[in-house]
Amino acid sequence: MNSHVTRLRRLRRHGAALLSAAALAFAAHAATAQTAIKFALDWKFEGPSAPYFVAIDNGYFAAEGLDVTIDSGPGSVKGITRIAAGTYPIGFMDINSLAKFLDQNPDGAVTAILMVYNRPPFAIVSTAERGVLKPKDLEGRILGAPAPDGAYAQWKAFVKVNDIDASKVQIENVGFPVREPMLAKGDVDAITGYSFSSYFNLIRNGVAPEDVKVMMMADYGLDLYGNAIMVNTDFAKANPDVVKGFVAATIKGVQATAADPDTAIKSVMKRNEIADEALELARLKMALRDNIVTDEVKQNGFGGVDPARLASSLDQIGVTYEFTNRPEPSAVFDSSYLPPAQDRQL
């Protein structure tokens, strides 16, 4: 009797060991099955980057079989070349600068696949002390503008639509790190920048919130889109399911962030512990309100573009930029990797 019981116990232990080994083997297989992806942001790990880190922390990328590494970027213009070269197969950059890039590089292997900033954050930012409150006030003033800045890339169109005499505006090429400090000190009268970046950076540099003056270019005649997820087209052709999975996971990250930004900001703070959490949360909420969850997105779903509006934006770019090989809207944005609209609601 005792030997029979002992035999049963041995069998159970052996079975448990086999199950444990199988579980470990499955986990190891699952881990090796993850496709490694390098994803380039346009800028630093700040509030608006929360959706991508949420997609990592909530397991959305992993559920799609992706092991995503996120790196900061040099600005939303220069970063496009990283994607075209394949250094980063996927990135987050300015779609208007992409149109110019494709004009200059007709065979450039990059296209946008997911619109994030439905309303671009391009802005001219000043302070109450400098007195630049409307576009014409820039005449006779010094404008600090980093050359790789996505907002500065729209300067000529902004000048044209607002009848600014550009010869009366002194442009000073300033670095990103000193842009807001220079404005705060009065070394320049205004700066170009993304609204949610420059606004809070000025506050961090001692400017009172009520003294920060933001002119959104979208409120002054520019009907453009903003930053989008972009992909190297050679990579996308070879890995269509990977790209679709990245898009689907990112959308879930945006949905979770829009539903609960207070929790989402924690994912940013884990990667940028020296940041001010309250400031980054306010920056995130500003981006959600002004750039991501727009009326157009509420009506049509997140991530797509209106083809007519995109074509119109290319026309507007062409007012001040002479296209040589003007790309078709379908070359600038490829909607084929998007899930159905009902899965993209915010």
Protein Blocks (a to p, Z undefined) as FASTA:
>chain_A
ZZmmmmmmmmmmmmmmmmmmmmmmmmmmmmmmpccdddddfbdcdfklmmmmmmmmnomm
mmnopacdddddebjklmmmmmmnomambdcddfklmmmmmmmmmmlccddfbdfblpac
bdcdddfklopabfklmgopacdddfklmklmmmmmmmmmnopafklpccddddfklmmm
mmmnopafbdcddfklmmmmmmmnopafklpccddfklnopacddddddddfklmmmmmm
lmmmmmmmmmmmmmmmmmmmmlmmmmmmmmmmmbcfklmmmmmmmmmmmmmmgfklmmno
ghiacfklmmmmmmmmmmmmccfblccfklmpccklpccfklmcZZ
